[in-house]
Amino acid sequence: MFNIDTNSMMSTLFIIQVLFAFVMFRTWLRTRSHLRGLGYVVLTLVFNAAGRMMYLLSTDGSRPLVLLLSIVLLSTGAVLFYIGLASFIGRRPRFLLLAIWFVLVNTIPVLLRYLYPESPVFLLSADIGNVLIGMLYIELLRHAAHTWFHPRFRIITLLYILYTSIFIIHSSNLISFIIEGVAAADAISSPIRMITTAFSTFLLFAINFSMLNLVNEYLLHELESSTSGTIDQLKERVDTDALTGAASRVTMEMRIDEAVARASKGSGLSAFSVMILDIDDFKQVNDNHGHNAGDQVLKETVELVTQQIRDQDIIGRWGGDEFIIIVYNLSSASLKMVCSRIIDRIAQKAAHDPRMSTVSIGYTSYLPGDDAKSLIKRADEQLYKAKRSGKNQAIGTTSFLRSEKAELPG
């Protein structure tokens, strides 16, 4: 025989929902700032647990007022869960339908219980109410099909379809009981209803567990997204100079090493040159106009240089007011022309802006056997010559692995 009664199942649900409410509440405390709808789910579990307790205190309906309070609490929990689910998914709740359902489910079963105390007709109205709210849940969950967590929502949707189907079975069974004149107490204790009610208890447990699992998946997803974004930001900070937007020293060191590795293989298309650019008398800019003006000079210098080189070339901040520029596959004449254009363009700007200063450039090209250190050393020596020779000029040495036919940038 099937020995589990309604009170046993209500007691089980009460314990389950208290436990889930505790876990969800702790989760909500830690995540309420960025997890939408979880607060409603916590309240749902609280109201449901209170409703189960009131049902147990109603002693199977012999205390009508307590039973009515149980119905109100459970239906309030159902509405809150719908609102929380809608908020989590990002959908607007159907407040009008919820209000109509809430009023009907809290009046019709109680009224029928009062008018026909011995008939299971009030159970039928309650089961139909559960079918309707289940259909609202399923309709809402359907909109989560295109979200990243749709597999979890498919599981919850399937559970609600099964849960709603149980109440459709209940309703069909009750209609036959009503036609046959079966008493309410006998209808409640019928084997079919007891078995399906036990199954619905299991489904509610599965739904609560799935919601907890969904919240966990969502939080992990948020953590991964946040971590990925943080890593990208950190990488950008490493790759880029924060003030000027030029490449960082780390990036430039890597680019020079890569260029040396390619050029050392002897390919003519891998020829490249390195310029070291230094702002003339930059200390005076800071002393005379302030450090904010000095920062602006650094940024404008990078902008002006960027306008004179190609997209495949790169400028990076080497340190302080010193920059390195890598240009690829330029002939000796083209390289000298680029350096001259950079010098002239910045000098023109300095002539009209008292904050700006001219620049000096030392440049050199890759030679077989070079490494990054020797290239930088040679370019730095040329920069020193440019500074000693009066500044506002470019001095360098060139020796190329390719012919003198490269196109001039710009």
C-alpha positions as CSV (number, residue, x, y, z in Angstrom):
1,M,0.0,0.0,0.0
2,F,1.0,3.6,-0.5
3,N,1.5,5.0,3.0
4,I,2.8,8.5,2.4
5,D,0.1,11.1,3.4
6,T,-0.3,14.7,2.4
7,N,1.0,16.0,5.8
8,S,4.2,14.0,5.3
9,M,4.8,15.5,1.9
10,M,4.0,19.0,3.1
11,S,6.4,18.5,6.0
12,T,9.1,17.4,3.5
13,L,8.5,20.4,1.3
14,F,8.6,22.7,4.3
15,I,12.0,21.4,5.3
16,I,13.4,21.5,1.7
17,Q,12.2,25.0,1.1
18,V,13.6,26.3,4.5
19,L,17.0,24.8,3.5
20,F,16.9,26.3,0.0
21,A,15.7,29.7,1.4
22,F,18.8,29.7,3.8
23,V,21.2,28.9,1.0
24,M,19.6,31.4,-1.5
25,F,19.5,34.1,1.1
26,R,23.3,33.7,1.8
27,T,23.9,33.8,-1.9
28,W,21.7,36.9,-2.3
29,L,23.6,38.7,0.5
30,R,26.9,38.3,-1.5
31,T,25.5,39.0,-5.0
32,R,22.5,41.3,-4.6
33,S,24.4,44.2,-6.3
34,H,24.6,42.5,-9.7
35,L,22.2,39.4,-9.7
36,R,18.7,40.4,-10.7
37,G,15.7,38.6,-9.4
38,L,17.4,36.5,-6.7
39,G,15.8,38.5,-3.9
40,Y,12.3,37.5,-5.2
41,V,13.4,33.9,-5.4
42,V,14.5,34.1,-1.7
43,L,11.1,35.6,-0.8
44,T,9.3,32.9,-2.8
45,L,11.0,30.2,-0.7
46,V,10.2,32.0,2.5
47,F,6.5,32.4,1.6
48,N,6.2,28.8,0.4
49,A,7.8,27.5,3.5
50,A,5.4,29.6,5.6
51,G,2.5,28.4,3.5
52,R,3.4,24.8,4.0
53,M,3.6,25.4,7.7
54,M,0.2,27.0,7.8
55,Y,-1.3,24.1,5.8
56,L,0.1,21.7,8.4
57,L,-1.4,23.8,11.2
58,S,-4.8,23.8,9.4
59,T,-5.0,20.1,10.2
60,D,-6.1,19.1,6.6
61,G,-8.5,22.0,6.3
62,S,-10.4,21.7,9.5
63,R,-9.3,25.3,10.4
64,P,-10.5,27.4,7.5
65,L,-8.8,30.6,8.4
66,V,-5.4,29.0,8.7
67,L,-6.0,27.1,5.5
68,L,-6.9,30.5,3.8
69,L,-3.7,32.0,5.1
70,S,-1.8,29.0,3.7
71,I,-3.3,29.6,0.3
72,V,-2.5,33.3,0.4
73,L,1.1,32.6,1.3
74,L,1.6,30.0,-1.3
75,S,0.0,32.1,-4.1
76,T,2.1,35.1,-3.0
77,G,5.2,32.9,-3.3
78,A,4.1,31.8,-6.8
79,V,3.7,35.4,-7.9
80,L,7.1,36.5,-6.4
81,F,8.8,33.6,-8.2
82,Y,7.3,34.7,-11.5
83,I,8.5,38.3,-10.9
84,G,12.0,37.1,-9.9
85,L,12.3,34.8,-12.9
86,A,11.2,37.6,-15.2
87,S,13.7,39.9,-13.7
88,F,16.5,37.3,-14.0
89,I,15.7,36.7,-17.7
90,G,15.2,40.4,-18.4
91,R,11.5,40.3,-19.4
92,R,8.6,42.5,-18.2
93,P,6.3,40.6,-15.9
94,R,2.6,40.2,-16.9
95,F,1.3,42.1,-13.8
96,L,-2.3,42.2,-15.0
97,L,-2.5,38.4,-15.5
98,L,-0.7,37.8,-12.2
99,A,-3.2,40.1,-10.4
100,I,-6.2,38.4,-11.9
101,W,-4.8,34.9,-11.1
102,F,-3.9,35.9,-7.5
103,V,-7.4,37.2,-6.8
104,L,-9.1,34.2,-8.3
105,V,-6.9,31.6,-6.7
106,N,-7.5,33.2,-3.3
107,T,-11.2,33.5,-3.6
108,I,-12.8,30.7,-5.7
109,P,-11.3,27.7,-3.8
110,V,-12.2,29.2,-0.4
111,L,-15.7,30.1,-1.6
112,L,-16.3,26.6,-3.1
113,R,-14.9,25.0,0.1
114,Y,-17.5,27.0,2.1
115,L,-20.4,26.3,-0.3
116,Y,-19.6,22.6,-1.0
117,P,-17.6,21.4,2.0
118,E,-18.0,17.7,1.1
119,S,-17.3,18.0,-2.6
120,P,-13.8,18.0,-4.2
121,V,-14.8,20.9,-6.4
122,F,-12.7,23.3,-4.4
123,L,-9.7,21.1,-5.1
124,L,-10.5,21.2,-8.8
125,S,-10.4,25.0,-8.8
126,A,-7.1,25.0,-6.9
127,D,-5.6,22.5,-9.4
128,I,-6.7,24.7,-12.3
129,G,-5.0,27.6,-10.6
130,N,-1.8,25.7,-10.5
131,V,-2.1,24.8,-14.2
132,L,-2.5,28.4,-15.1
133,I,0.5,29.7,-13.1
134,G,2.5,26.8,-14.5
135,M,1.6,27.9,-18.0
136,L,2.7,31.4,-17.2
137,Y,6.1,30.1,-16.0
138,I,6.5,28.0,-19.1
139,E,5.6,30.9,-21.4
140,L,8.2,33.1,-19.5
141,L,10.9,30.5,-19.6
142,R,10.5,30.1,-23.4
143,H,12.0,33.6,-23.7
144,A,15.3,32.4,-22.1
145,A,16.0,30.1,-25.1
146,H,18.5,32.5,-26.6
147,T,20.5,33.3,-23.4
148,W,23.9,31.8,-22.7
149,F,22.4,29.7,-19.9
150,H,19.6,28.3,-22.0
151,P,20.5,24.6,-21.3
152,R,19.7,25.2,-17.6
153,F,16.5,27.0,-18.5
154,R,15.5,24.0,-20.7
155,I,15.8,21.7,-17.7
156,I,13.7,24.1,-15.5
157,T,11.1,24.4,-18.3
158,L,10.9,20.6,-18.6
159,L,10.4,20.3,-14.9
160,Y,7.6,22.9,-15.0
161,I,5.9,21.1,-17.9
162,L,5.9,17.9,-15.8
163,Y,4.7,19.8,-12.8
164,T,1.9,21.4,-14.7
165,S,1.0,18.1,-16.3
166,I,0.5,16.6,-12.8
167,F,-2.2,19.2,-12.0
168,I,-3.8,18.5,-15.4
169,I,-4.0,14.9,-14.4
170,H,-5.4,15.9,-11.0
171,S,-8.0,18.1,-12.6
172,S,-9.1,15.3,-15.0
173,N,-9.3,12.8,-12.1
174,L,-11.3,15.2,-9.9
175,I,-13.8,15.9,-12.7
176,S,-14.6,12.1,-12.7
177,F,-14.8,12.1,-8.8
178,I,-17.2,15.1,-8.9
179,I,-19.4,13.3,-11.5
180,E,-19.4,10.2,-9.4
181,G,-20.1,12.1,-6.2
182,V,-16.9,11.1,-4.3
183,A,-16.3,13.0,-1.1
184,A,-13.4,15.5,-0.8
185,A,-11.6,13.5,1.8
186,D,-11.7,10.4,-0.4
187,A,-10.5,12.4,-3.4
188,I,-7.6,13.7,-1.5
189,S,-6.5,10.3,-0.3
190,S,-7.0,8.5,-3.6
191,P,-4.0,6.4,-4.7
192,I,-3.6,8.3,-8.0
193,R,-3.6,11.7,-6.3
194,M,-1.2,10.5,-3.6
195,I,1.3,9.1,-6.1
196,T,1.2,12.2,-8.3
197,T,1.4,14.5,-5.3
198,A,4.5,12.7,-4.2
199,F,6.0,13.1,-7.7
200,S,5.1,16.8,-7.6
201,T,7.0,17.1,-4.3
202,F,10.0,15.6,-6.0
203,L,9.6,18.0,-8.9
204,L,9.5,21.0,-6.6
205,F,12.7,19.8,-5.0
206,A,14.3,19.4,-8.5
207,I,13.1,22.9,-9.5
208,N,14.6,24.5,-6.4
209,F,17.8,22.6,-6.9
210,S,17.9,23.6,-10.6
211,M,17.4,27.2,-9.7
212,L,20.3,27.1,-7.2
213,N,22.4,25.4,-9.9
214,L,21.4,28.1,-12.4
215,V,22.4,30.9,-10.0
216,N,25.7,29.2,-9.4
217,E,26.3,28.9,-13.2
218,Y,25.4,32.5,-13.6
219,L,27.8,33.6,-10.9
220,L,30.6,31.5,-12.5
221,H,29.8,33.1,-15.9
222,E,29.9,36.6,-14.4
223,L,33.2,35.7,-12.6
224,E,34.7,34.4,-15.9
225,S,33.6,37.5,-17.8
226,S,34.9,39.8,-15.1
227,T,38.2,37.9,-14.9
228,S,38.5,37.9,-18.7
229,G,37.8,41.7,-18.8
230,T,40.4,42.3,-16.0
231,I,43.0,40.2,-17.9
232,D,42.3,42.2,-21.1
233,Q,42.6,45.4,-19.2
234,L,45.8,44.3,-17.6
235,K,47.2,43.2,-21.0
236,E,46.2,46.5,-22.5
237,R,48.1,48.3,-19.7
238,V,51.1,46.2,-20.3
239,D,51.0,46.6,-24.1
240,T,50.2,50.3,-24.1
241,D,51.6,53.4,-22.5
242,A,48.8,54.8,-20.4
243,L,49.6,58.5,-20.9
244,T,50.4,58.7,-24.7
245,G,48.6,55.7,-26.1
246,A,51.9,54.6,-27.8
247,A,53.1,51.0,-27.3
248,S,54.8,50.3,-24.0
249,R,58.5,49.5,-23.6
250,V,57.7,45.8,-23.1
251,T,55.8,45.7,-26.3
252,M,58.6,47.5,-28.2
253,E,61.2,45.1,-26.9
254,M,59.1,42.2,-28.1
255,R,58.6,43.8,-31.5
256,I,62.3,44.5,-32.0
257,D,63.1,40.9,-31.0
258,E,60.6,39.6,-33.5
259,A,61.9,41.8,-36.2
260,V,65.5,40.7,-35.6
261,A,64.4,37.1,-35.7
262,R,62.7,37.5,-39.1
263,A,65.5,39.6,-40.5
264,S,68.2,37.2,-39.4
265,K,66.7,34.6,-41.7
266,G,67.9,36.7,-44.6
267,S,64.6,37.6,-46.2
268,G,64.7,41.0,-47.9
269,L,61.1,41.7,-47.0
270,S,62.1,41.5,-43.4
271,A,64.4,44.5,-43.4
272,F,63.6,47.1,-40.8
273,S,65.0,50.2,-39.1
274,V,64.8,51.7,-35.6
275,M,64.6,55.4,-34.7
276,I,65.0,56.8,-31.2
277,L,63.3,60.1,-30.8
278,D,63.9,62.4,-27.9
279,I,62.1,65.7,-27.2
280,D,64.5,68.6,-27.0
281,D,64.8,70.5,-23.8
282,F,61.8,68.7,-22.3
283,K,62.7,69.5,-18.8
284,Q,62.3,73.2,-19.6
285,V,58.7,72.5,-20.8
286,N,57.9,71.0,-17.4
287,D,59.7,73.8,-15.5
288,N,58.1,76.6,-17.6
289,H,54.6,75.3,-18.2
290,G,54.0,72.6,-15.6
291,H,53.8,68.8,-15.8
292,N,50.3,68.8,-17.3
293,A,51.7,70.8,-20.2
294,G,54.6,68.3,-20.4
295,D,52.1,65.4,-20.5
296,Q,50.2,67.1,-23.3
297,V,53.5,67.6,-25.3
298,L,54.2,63.9,-25.0
299,K,50.7,63.0,-26.3
300,E,50.8,65.5,-29.2
301,T,54.3,64.3,-30.2
302,V,53.0,60.7,-30.5
303,E,50.0,61.9,-32.5
304,L,52.2,63.9,-34.9
305,V,54.7,61.0,-35.4
306,T,51.8,58.5,-35.9
307,Q,50.6,60.7,-38.8
308,Q,53.9,60.4,-40.5
309,I,54.4,56.6,-40.4
310,R,52.4,53.8,-41.8
311,D,49.9,51.5,-40.1
312,Q,52.4,48.6,-40.1
313,D,55.0,50.7,-38.4
314,I,54.9,51.3,-34.7
315,I,55.9,54.0,-32.1
316,G,56.4,53.2,-28.4
317,R,57.4,55.0,-25.4
318,W,60.9,54.0,-24.3
319,G,61.0,56.1,-21.1
320,G,60.4,59.6,-20.0
321,D,60.5,61.8,-23.1
322,E,62.2,59.2,-25.3
323,F,60.4,57.1,-27.9
324,I,61.3,54.3,-30.3
325,I,59.9,53.9,-33.8
326,I,60.1,50.7,-35.8
327,V,59.6,51.1,-39.6
328,Y,59.6,48.1,-42.0
329,N,61.0,47.7,-45.5
330,L,61.9,51.3,-46.3
331,S,64.7,52.3,-48.6
332,S,67.5,54.5,-47.3
333,A,66.0,57.5,-49.1
334,S,62.5,56.8,-47.8
335,L,63.7,56.4,-44.2
336,K,65.5,59.7,-44.4
337,M,62.4,61.3,-45.8
338,V,60.2,60.0,-43.0
339,C,62.7,61.2,-40.4
340,S,62.8,64.7,-42.1
341,R,59.0,64.8,-42.2
342,I,58.7,64.0,-38.5
343,I,61.3,66.6,-37.6
344,D,59.6,69.3,-39.8
345,R,56.1,68.6,-38.7
346,I,56.9,68.8,-35.0
347,A,59.1,71.9,-35.5
348,Q,56.1,73.6,-37.3
349,K,53.9,72.8,-34.3
350,A,56.5,74.1,-31.9
351,A,56.7,77.3,-33.8
352,H,53.1,78.1,-33.2
353,D,52.7,76.5,-29.7
354,P,55.1,77.8,-27.0
355,R,54.6,74.6,-25.0
356,M,55.8,72.3,-27.7
357,S,59.4,71.5,-28.3
358,T,61.4,70.2,-31.3
359,V,62.7,66.7,-31.4
360,S,66.0,64.9,-32.3
361,I,66.2,61.5,-33.9
362,G,68.9,58.9,-34.1
363,Y,68.2,56.1,-36.6
364,T,69.8,52.9,-37.9
365,S,68.8,49.8,-39.9
366,Y,69.2,46.2,-39.2
367,L,72.6,44.7,-40.1
368,P,73.4,40.9,-40.3
369,G,74.4,39.7,-36.8
370,D,72.5,42.5,-35.0
371,D,70.5,41.8,-32.0
372,A,68.1,44.2,-30.2
373,K,70.8,45.5,-27.9
374,S,73.2,46.4,-30.7
375,L,70.5,48.0,-32.7
376,I,69.4,50.2,-29.8
377,K,73.0,51.1,-28.9
378,R,73.7,52.2,-32.5
379,A,70.5,54.3,-32.8
380,D,71.2,55.8,-29.4
381,E,74.7,56.8,-30.5
382,Q,73.2,58.5,-33.6
383,L,70.7,60.3,-31.3
384,Y,73.6,61.6,-29.2
385,K,75.2,63.0,-32.3
386,A,72.0,64.7,-33.3
387,K,71.8,66.3,-29.8
388,R,75.4,67.5,-29.9
389,S,75.0,68.9,-33.4
390,G,72.3,71.3,-32.4
391,K,69.2,69.3,-31.9
392,N,66.0,69.5,-34.1
393,Q,67.5,67.0,-36.6
394,A,67.8,63.4,-37.5
395,I,71.2,61.6,-37.9
396,G,71.7,58.0,-38.6
397,T,73.2,55.1,-40.6
398,T,71.5,52.9,-43.1
399,S,72.3,49.6,-44.7
400,F,69.5,47.5,-46.1
401,L,68.8,44.0,-47.0
402,R,66.4,45.1,-49.8
403,S,66.5,47.4,-52.8
404,E,65.8,51.1,-52.8
405,K,62.2,50.8,-54.0
406,A,60.1,50.9,-50.9
407,E,57.1,53.2,-50.9
408,L,57.2,56.3,-48.7
409,P,54.5,56.2,-46.0
410,G,51.6,58.6,-46.2
